[in-house]
Every structure is written in structure tokens, then in C-alpha cells.
Amino acid sequence: MTNIPRALAVSLLSSAFLLTITAAFAQSTTTPPTTATRPTAPEQNSLPNATAPPASTTQTTGQGSTDPKVREMNQKEKDKVDRQGK
């Protein structure tokens, strides 16, 4: 019967010890170093791609020439929505 209180005491002491070590480790890793410096100038400059085509206001990005049949179907649907609603 004397082994149970000893086992309980050892268990409590070891868990308290481990919690203390864990708390100390967590505290030491969350503080930033005091020698940190910020860059003074940007390290990367944005330059246009030399091989890219010039910007255009007539054609949006990703838009290609559409098939006449597709244009006709789209126009019919737009007209239907205008007349009947969604």
C-alpha cells in the first residue's frame, strides 16, 4: 500500500518538472532576436517581360476570337434574358 503514494508523488513531481522545462523552452523561442535588421532597399525590382506583347484595350486577358456560332448562341441567350428575365 505504500507504493501507491510514492508512485503518485513521483508522477506529480516529474510532470511538474516537465511542465517547467516546456514552459521555459516555449518562452525562449517566442522572443525575437535583438540583432534583427530590416532591409533598406527593395531586393527585387518589377520589370515588364521583354517578350510579352504590348498591352491592348480591345482584347481582355484570356479572350480569344470566338466562333460565329458561339456568338450567335450567346446573343440569343442575352435577348432571351432581356425579354423573360432569368
C-alpha positions in Angstrom: 0.0 0.0 0.0 2.9 2.4 0.5 3.9 2.1 -3.2 0.8 3.9 -4.4 1.5 7.2 -2.6 5.2 7.1 -3.8 4.1 6.4 -7.4 1.7 9.3 -7.2 4.4 11.6 -5.7 6.9 10.6 -8.4 4.3 11.1 -11.1 3.3 14.6 -9.9 7.0 15.7 -9.4 8.0 14.5 -12.9 5.1 16.2 -14.6 5.8 19.5 -12.8 9.4 19.2 -13.9 8.4 18.5 -17.5 5.9 21.4 -17.5 8.6 23.8 -16.2 11.1 22.8 -18.9 8.4 23.0 -21.6 7.3 26.5 -20.4 10.9 27.7 -20.4 11.6 26.4 -23.9 8.4 27.9 -25.3 9.3 31.3 -23.7 12.8 31.3 -25.1 11.7 30.5 -28.7 8.9 33.2 -28.9 11.2 36.2 -28.3 12.7 37.7 -31.4 16.5 38.2 -31.6 17.7 41.7 -30.7 20.0 41.8 -33.7 17.3 41.7 -36.3 17.7 44.3 -39.0 15.3 45.4 -41.8 16.4 45.7 -45.4 17.0 49.3 -46.5 16.3 48.9 -50.2 14.0 46.5 -52.1 15.7 43.4 -53.2 13.6 42.8 -56.3 12.5 45.2 -59.0 9.4 44.7 -61.1 10.3 44.9 -64.7 8.0 44.1 -67.7 8.6 41.0 -69.6 10.6 41.9 -72.8 9.0 39.1 -74.9 5.4 40.0 -73.8 3.1 41.6 -76.4 2.1 45.3 -75.7 -1.0 45.9 -73.7 -4.2 46.2 -75.6 -7.5 47.8 -74.7 -9.6 45.9 -77.3 -8.9 42.3 -76.0 -9.1 41.3 -72.4 -6.7 38.7 -70.9 -7.6 35.2 -71.9 -10.1 36.3 -74.5 -9.7 34.7 -77.9 -11.6 35.1 -81.1 -15.0 33.4 -80.7 -16.7 31.2 -83.2 -19.6 33.0 -85.1 -21.9 30.2 -84.0 -21.0 30.7 -80.3 -21.5 34.5 -80.7 -24.9 33.9 -82.2 -25.9 31.5 -79.4 -24.7 34.0 -76.7 -26.7 36.8 -78.4 -29.8 34.7 -78.4 -29.5 33.9 -74.7 -28.9 37.6 -73.9 -32.0 38.5 -75.8 -34.0 35.8 -74.0 -32.8 37.1 -70.6 -33.7 40.6 -71.6 -37.3 39.6 -72.6 -38.1 37.0 -70.0 -35.6 37.5 -67.2 -33.6 34.8 -65.5 
